[in-house]
Amino acid sequence: MTKQERLELEAAAFRNLVSHLRNRKDVQNIDLMTLAGFCRNCLSKWYKAAADDMDIELSMDEAREAVYGMPYAEWKAKYQTEATPEQKAAFDKAQKQDKA
């Protein structure tokens, strides 16, 4: 595999992941963090960091919009729900296990 082919495969996989997360608005970020250790916000931060590394001008708002498919505030208003006590407890437990 060439470097260009690897780059194109990684880009395609990233686009598919973002598309999947955009379609699964029912999955809350807290659930992603609990189960996988990352969420849409993490992807946005990694996207922004990659732009910074490449000296590409990109704001955090633009990075979030690239992942969420809309302004972050709009996504939160439409799709984010208040975390339940059970979600918070599972998140706290996962965080403690990650630090152990």
C-alpha positions as a Markdown table, in Angstrom:
| # | Residue | x | y | z |
|---|---|---|---|---|
| 1 | Met | 0.0 | 0.0 | 0.0 |
| 2 | Thr | 1.3 | 3.4 | -0.9 |
| 3 | Lys | 1.3 | 6.4 | 1.5 |
| 4 | Gln | -1.3 | 8.0 | -0.6 |
| 5 | Glu | -3.5 | 4.9 | -0.6 |
| 6 | Arg | -3.3 | 4.7 | 3.2 |
| 7 | Leu | -4.1 | 8.4 | 3.5 |
| 8 | Glu | -7.2 | 8.0 | 1.3 |
| 9 | Leu | -8.3 | 4.9 | 3.2 |
| 10 | Glu | -8.0 | 6.7 | 6.5 |
| 11 | Ala | -9.9 | 9.7 | 5.2 |
| 12 | Ala | -12.7 | 7.5 | 3.9 |
| 13 | Ala | -12.9 | 5.7 | 7.2 |
| 14 | Phe | -13.1 | 9.0 | 9.1 |
| 15 | Arg | -15.8 | 10.3 | 6.7 |
| 16 | Asn | -17.8 | 7.0 | 7.3 |
| 17 | Leu | -17.4 | 7.4 | 11.1 |
| 18 | Val | -18.6 | 11.0 | 11.0 |
| 19 | Ser | -21.5 | 10.1 | 8.8 |
| 20 | His | -22.4 | 7.2 | 11.1 |
| 21 | Leu | -22.4 | 9.5 | 14.2 |
| 22 | Arg | -24.4 | 12.2 | 12.4 |
| 23 | Asn | -27.1 | 9.5 | 11.6 |
| 24 | Arg | -27.0 | 8.2 | 15.2 |
| 25 | Lys | -28.2 | 11.4 | 17.0 |
| 26 | Asp | -29.9 | 9.1 | 19.5 |
| 27 | Val | -26.4 | 8.1 | 20.9 |
| 28 | Gln | -25.4 | 10.7 | 23.4 |
| 29 | Asn | -21.8 | 11.9 | 23.8 |
| 30 | Ile | -21.8 | 10.7 | 27.4 |
| 31 | Asp | -22.6 | 7.1 | 26.2 |
| 32 | Leu | -19.8 | 7.3 | 23.7 |
| 33 | Met | -17.4 | 8.5 | 26.3 |
| 34 | Thr | -18.4 | 5.7 | 28.7 |
| 35 | Leu | -18.2 | 2.9 | 26.2 |
| 36 | Ala | -15.5 | 4.0 | 23.8 |
| 37 | Gly | -13.5 | 6.7 | 25.7 |
| 38 | Phe | -14.2 | 9.3 | 23.0 |
| 39 | Cys | -17.1 | 11.3 | 21.6 |
| 40 | Arg | -18.0 | 13.8 | 18.9 |
| 41 | Asn | -16.3 | 16.6 | 20.8 |
| 42 | Cys | -13.1 | 14.5 | 20.9 |
| 43 | Leu | -13.2 | 14.0 | 17.2 |
| 44 | Ser | -13.7 | 17.8 | 16.8 |
| 45 | Lys | -10.7 | 18.5 | 18.9 |
| 46 | Trp | -8.6 | 15.9 | 17.0 |
| 47 | Tyr | -9.7 | 17.5 | 13.7 |
| 48 | Lys | -8.8 | 21.0 | 15.0 |
| 49 | Ala | -5.4 | 19.7 | 16.2 |
| 50 | Ala | -4.7 | 18.1 | 12.8 |
| 51 | Ala | -5.5 | 21.4 | 11.1 |
| 52 | Asp | -3.2 | 23.3 | 13.6 |
| 53 | Asp | -0.4 | 20.8 | 12.9 |
| 54 | Met | -0.8 | 21.4 | 9.2 |
| 55 | Asp | -1.0 | 25.2 | 9.6 |
| 56 | Ile | -4.6 | 25.2 | 8.3 |
| 57 | Glu | -6.7 | 27.9 | 9.7 |
| 58 | Leu | -9.8 | 26.3 | 11.3 |
| 59 | Ser | -11.7 | 27.5 | 14.3 |
| 60 | Met | -13.1 | 25.1 | 17.0 |
| 61 | Asp | -16.6 | 26.0 | 15.9 |
| 62 | Glu | -15.7 | 25.0 | 12.3 |
| 63 | Ala | -14.2 | 21.8 | 13.5 |
| 64 | Arg | -17.3 | 20.9 | 15.5 |
| 65 | Glu | -19.5 | 21.7 | 12.6 |
| 66 | Ala | -17.4 | 19.4 | 10.4 |
| 67 | Val | -18.2 | 16.6 | 12.8 |
| 68 | Tyr | -21.7 | 17.4 | 13.9 |
| 69 | Gly | -22.9 | 18.5 | 10.5 |
| 70 | Met | -24.4 | 21.7 | 11.9 |
| 71 | Pro | -23.4 | 24.4 | 14.5 |
| 72 | Tyr | -22.7 | 22.7 | 17.8 |
| 73 | Ala | -25.2 | 24.9 | 19.6 |
| 74 | Glu | -27.9 | 23.8 | 17.2 |
| 75 | Trp | -27.0 | 20.1 | 17.6 |
| 76 | Lys | -27.1 | 20.5 | 21.4 |
| 77 | Ala | -30.5 | 22.2 | 21.3 |
| 78 | Lys | -32.0 | 19.6 | 19.0 |
| 79 | Tyr | -30.5 | 16.4 | 20.1 |
| 80 | Gln | -28.6 | 16.5 | 23.4 |
| 81 | Thr | -30.5 | 15.3 | 26.4 |
| 82 | Glu | -29.8 | 15.8 | 30.1 |
| 83 | Ala | -27.6 | 12.9 | 31.3 |
| 84 | Thr | -29.5 | 10.5 | 33.5 |
| 85 | Pro | -28.2 | 9.5 | 37.0 |
| 86 | Glu | -27.4 | 6.1 | 35.5 |
| 87 | Gln | -25.4 | 7.6 | 32.6 |
| 88 | Lys | -23.5 | 9.8 | 35.0 |
| 89 | Ala | -22.7 | 6.8 | 37.3 |
| 90 | Ala | -21.5 | 4.7 | 34.3 |
| 91 | Phe | -19.4 | 7.6 | 33.1 |
| 92 | Asp | -17.8 | 8.1 | 36.5 |
| 93 | Lys | -17.1 | 4.4 | 36.8 |
| 94 | Ala | -15.5 | 4.3 | 33.3 |
| 95 | Gln | -13.3 | 7.3 | 34.2 |
| 96 | Lys | -12.1 | 5.7 | 37.4 |
| 97 | Gln | -11.2 | 2.5 | 35.5 |
| 98 | Asp | -9.3 | 4.5 | 32.9 |
| 99 | Lys | -7.2 | 6.1 | 35.7 |
| 100 | Ala | -6.5 | 2.8 | 37.4 |
